[in-house]
Amino acid sequence: MAEDPAAPVLLDVAGLKKYFPIRQGLFRRVVGHVKAVDDVSFFVRKRETLALVGESGCGKTTTARAILRAAEPTAGTVKFLTRSGSVVDVTSEPRASLRPLRREMQLIFQDPWSSLNPRMTLLDLIGEPLLVHGMRSASERQGQVEALLKRVGLRPEYMGRYPHAFSGGQRQRIGIARALALRPSLLVADEPVSALDVSVQAQILNLLLELQLEFGLTYLFVSHDLAVVKHLSDRVAVMYAGRIVEIGQADRVFSAPRHPYTEALLSAVPEPNPEWKTRRIVLEGDVPDPAHLPTGCAFHPRCRYAIDRCRTEEVPLAADASGHLARCIRADELTLAGVATPVV
């Protein structure tokens, strides 16, 4: 779905931080912090899909959990536009006031095996959010569950079965049906297809696209798989070491990245055309320790374009003329390769 610049902003994240204290000694004194999420800012418009991508350990899942208050943020604001038209700061709401927001912000989990209670039938699993939010009539809940199962491609007579009777793809459909039960406006999808076979991944992605069109959903799609992101997203935000290093329109990010880390990620995207060859960029070293980040640009120890200023200067996200943001001193002078650049 193409981004609509006139659409209102549904989710506005500003300066979000999540630090985990490091404690040592007999009295468990705090001697440092693991900066899992460090000053992350972005927005998502209504009916848009923003993909949050990066390698394992970059902080993207922690960001998603902090937005939903599944993990308490250390600092920052998460402003959400409710159905009533009011803007609520999720980070400052008392715990007791979060329940009404849960109807409008839901999560699709990564693992379709561990996210479903094996002791509950599909009727109980999908109907539980309805019960918690006040639907006491058993017959009404059953009717809703039947409709949800049909919509995600499962048969209503499966309601009495338990999760172990289903494949991974079917279990993820159950998880999607449960997330849709309260008709949310925002769905946070935490790597929803990474545990599935490739053919099943395509089915789930197409289902998500259909549901977005039908229900007017907004997605925050967390993934490390750029091939999946290319199929689904309107805009892409790239994370590295707890910070966003690039944000832009998906087609611009894939064709003309502005940060060297994004270029390296894109070089690993498989190209289905055997006639085209891509030059894989292998990053040396490891993701930096979030408790002891390098000075200057956190990516400079692994960057082949690094200069002396990269080792000492911290760079904010800066936009080009089209609004494409990048956290790189040399963003305007480098010409970086996108996906499927043929090697002559």
Secondary structure, DSSP 8 states (H G I E B T S, - for coil): ----TTS-EEEEEEEEEEEEEEEETTTTEEEEEEEEEEEEEEEEETT-EEEEE-STTSSHHHHHHHHTTSS--SEEEEEEE-TTS-EEEGGGS-GGGHHHHHTTEEEE-S-TTTTS-TTS-HHHHHHHHHHHTT---HHHHHHHHHHHHHHTT--GGGGG--GGGS-HHHHHHHHHHHHHTT--SEEEEESTTTTS-HHHHHHHHHHHHHHHHHHT-EEEEEES-HHHHHHH-SEEEEEETTEEEEEEEHHHHHHS-SSHHHHHHHHTS--S-TT---------S----TTS--SS-TTGGG-TT--GGGGT-----EE-TT--EE--TTTTT-----TT----
